[in-house]
């Protein structure tokens, strides 16, 4: 039976890497958000208050189409980032910062919430949870020029929104992965542990947690 799993998490936490490694291990199809040229992006960076709404609507439309198309695939899918994060994290952050006006944000939210009524949810969302020091270290390690200006305070704000989101998320099961403690690139045992926990959640196990003794044992595998 085909499954649809989405991996969520802050900038630099390792979503794309986990999608790649899990898809190979489980023999599922990976899906990375296709690059789309946002026609509002230049205007947005020049004047965020005037163009945030236009830019976010473009991204929301693009992610909606991608999410819908995934439901039509024949096999199991692992997706890099969910449609929910676009609204619940990044659009909300723009609103909090004052770059998205209240009436525009309200209109955006109403559209997003209406879409959710017709959009089939994934079978599972995997949330990679990491502290700001871990995120900053991983962002520095991958050396992307456009990420060099990301401030710790910005990541902390996003982390706060992520935690609020997962606490209230009820559309499908959620598996929180302690990404500070699990280095699935360096330790094959950590990847195996994550895959086992994913299988538990997909089989309907209610409470799935990463115990300290499991983390220690997996590091030695």
N, C-alpha and C positions, 0 to 999 in steps of 0.2 A: 504494500500500500504506500503510495507516494506521500511524502512529507514536505512541508514548507517551514523552514527555520530561518529566522532573521537574527543577526548579531548586532547588538546595540552597544554604544559606549562613547565616551568622550574622545576628543582629538588625541591621537597618538597612543591609544590604549592597546591597539593591535588587532582591530576588527578584520582588516583585509588579510592579515597574516593567518588568523585563525580560520577565516573562510577558506583560504587556500589549503591549509593543512587538514582541516576537518573534511573538506570535500574529497580530498584524495584518500583519506583513511576510510570514509564511509562510502566512497564511490558514488557521491552525489554531484549534481551539477552546481558549480559556483556561479553566483551572479553578483557582479560588481556594478555599482551605479554607473551607467554610461555617461561619458562626458558630454554635456550639452551646453552649447554656447548661449548663455543667458544674455539676451539683447539689452537688458536693463542694468547689467553689472557695472559698466563704466559710469553710468549716471548714479548708481547706488553709492559707489565709493566716493563720488564727487559731492553728493548731497544725500546722505542716508535718510534724513527725515522726509524728503520729498519722494524718494524712490524705493523705500523699504517694502511698501505694500505691493508694488508692481513686481519687484524681484521675488518676493516670497510667493506670490500667486503663480509665477512662472515655475518655481521649483516644486510647488505643491502639485501643479498640473502634471509636470514631468514625472514625479514620483508616483502619482496616482496611476498613470499609464503603465509604468514599469511594474507596479504591484499587481495590477490587474492582469497584465500579460503573463506574470509568473504563475498565476492560477491556471493558465491554459497549457502549461508544460506537462509532458507525459510522466516525467520522472521526478525524483525528490530534488529539492532546491535548498541551497544555503545562500542567503542574501546578506550582502555587506550594507548595513544600516537600513533602518525601517522608515516607512513614511511617517510614523508617529513622532519620531525625533525632530523632524522638520518643523512641526507645529508645536509640540510640547516643550521642546528645548530651545531651538534657535529662533523661531519667531517670537516666542515668549520672552527670550532674552533681549531681543531688539525692543520689545515693548517696555520692559523693565528699564532699559537704558534710555528710553525716551526717543528712540529712533523710529518707532512705529506708533503713530497716533492712536488714541483710544478707539475712535470710530472705525478706523481702518483695521485695527486688531480685532475688534468685535465682529466685523464683517468677515474677516479671514477665519476666525474661530467658528462662526456659524457655518461657513462653507465646509470647513474641515470636518466638523461634527456631523454634518449632513452626509458627507461622503462616507464616513465610517459606517453608517447604517447599511450601505450597499456593498461595502468592501469586505470580502472574506478575510478574516484574520489569519495569521500564520498558525501553525500547530504549536510553535514554541518560539519565544524570544529569549535569546541568551544575552544577558547584560554583563559586560566586562566592567567590573568595578575597580578603579585604581585611584590612589591618592595623587595629589598634585605633584609631589616630588617624582613619583614614578612616571607620570605623564611627561613632565619636563625633561626627564632623562631620556625617555624614548623618542620624544620629538627632536631633541638635540642629536641623538644617535642616527636618525635617518637623514638629517642634513638638508632638509628642504628650505630653500631660501625664503619662500613666502611664509614660512612658519616661524622664522626667527624673531619676529616682533610679537609673538603671542606672550602675553603676560600671565604670571601665575594667578593673579586675581581674576582674570577672565576665565581660566580653567576652573577655578574654585567656584565661580558663579554658575558655570555649566554643570559642575558636579552636584551642586545644590539642587538645580532643576531636575537633573537625572534622578536623584534620590527621591524627590517628591513625586516624580512621574511613576517610577516603578512601585512605589508604595501604594499608589492608587490605580495601577493598571490591572484591568480585569478581563480584557478581551480574549486572552489566551494564557496558558501557563507561562511562567517566567522563571528562568534559571539564572541566579546571580553567581558569577564566577569571580573569586578573589584574585584579581590580576596582579596585585602586589606580590602575592606569594607563589603564583604559578608562572613559570617561564616555559611555555610550551615550545619555544624555539630551541632552547638549550637542553631541555629534558624531555625525551620521548615519553617518559612515564607520566608527565603532566598532561600531555595531549591524550594519552590513553585514559587518564582519570576523567578528563572533561568529556570525552566520548562516552564513557560509561555512565556519567551523570546525565548526559543528554538522552541516552537510551532509557534510563530510569524515568525521566520526565515524560518522554514520548509514550511510554508504556502505561502512564497514568499514575505513577507514584506521587503522592501528594507532597510530602516533605523531602526535598533532596538538598543536602548540605555537604560542604567540603569539610570534613573533620581534620583536625590538626595531625593526627596519626596517619591519615591517608596522604596528606601533602608531603609529610616526611618520607613515607615509604615510596611514593611516586618519584621523588627526587633521586632516589637510589636506583630506580629501574633503568 
